[in-house]
Amino acid sequence: MMKLHQYLKIAEAAEFLGISQNTLRKWADEGRIAVRVNPANGYRMFLREDLEGFLKEAAKPVKPARPKKAK
């Protein structure tokens, strides 16, 4: 069972990721990042482990572009 201190509120999570709170809300609504909702108050909560995984995935290099052929 997860402990409450393992979760970040939206402001803390946005700062952790270096993005705005509105961007984080949008990404959560789109399913791009895992979010839990506190049933007591409806607040979005982000598990620190999920945010770290998101950053690792985002840091992976994209497929390198093919070198252009000389004409």
C-alpha positions as CSV (number, residue, x, y, z in Angstrom):
1,M,0.0,0.0,0.0
2,M,1.3,3.4,-1.0
3,K,1.9,6.1,1.6
4,L,0.6,9.6,1.2
5,H,4.1,11.1,1.3
6,Q,4.9,9.2,-2.0
7,Y,2.3,11.3,-3.8
8,L,2.7,14.8,-5.1
9,K,-0.1,17.4,-5.4
10,I,-0.5,19.0,-8.8
11,A,1.7,22.1,-8.0
12,E,4.5,19.9,-6.7
13,A,4.3,17.5,-9.6
14,A,4.3,20.3,-12.2
15,E,7.4,21.8,-10.5
16,F,9.1,18.4,-10.4
17,L,8.5,18.0,-14.2
18,G,9.3,21.6,-15.0
19,I,5.9,22.3,-16.6
20,S,2.9,24.3,-15.8
21,Q,0.0,23.0,-13.8
22,N,-2.3,23.4,-16.7
23,T,-0.1,21.3,-18.9
24,L,0.1,18.6,-16.3
25,R,-3.7,18.6,-16.0
26,K,-4.0,18.3,-19.8
27,W,-1.5,15.5,-20.0
28,A,-3.3,13.7,-17.1
29,D,-6.7,14.1,-18.8
30,E,-5.2,12.8,-22.1
31,G,-3.8,9.7,-20.3
32,R,-0.2,10.7,-21.1
33,I,0.8,10.6,-17.5
34,A,-0.6,8.4,-14.6
35,V,-2.8,10.2,-12.1
36,R,-4.8,9.2,-9.1
37,V,-7.8,11.1,-7.7
38,N,-8.2,11.4,-4.0
39,P,-11.8,10.1,-3.4
40,A,-12.2,12.4,-0.3
41,N,-11.6,15.7,-2.1
42,G,-11.2,15.0,-5.8
43,Y,-7.6,16.3,-6.0
44,R,-5.3,14.9,-8.5
45,M,-2.3,13.1,-7.0
46,F,0.8,11.9,-8.8
47,L,3.0,9.1,-7.6
48,R,6.6,10.2,-7.5
49,E,7.7,6.9,-9.1
50,D,5.3,7.4,-12.0
51,L,6.7,10.9,-12.6
52,E,10.3,9.6,-12.5
53,G,9.3,6.9,-15.1
54,F,7.7,9.5,-17.3
55,L,10.9,11.6,-17.2
56,K,13.1,8.6,-18.1
57,E,10.8,7.7,-21.0
58,A,10.8,11.3,-22.2
59,A,14.6,11.4,-22.1
60,K,15.1,8.5,-24.4
61,P,16.6,9.5,-27.7
62,V,14.3,9.5,-30.7
63,K,15.2,7.3,-33.7
64,P,18.1,9.0,-35.4
65,A,17.4,10.6,-38.8
66,R,18.9,9.0,-41.8
67,P,21.9,10.9,-43.2
68,K,21.1,12.9,-46.3
69,K,22.5,11.5,-49.5
70,A,24.9,13.8,-51.4
71,K,23.6,15.0,-54.8
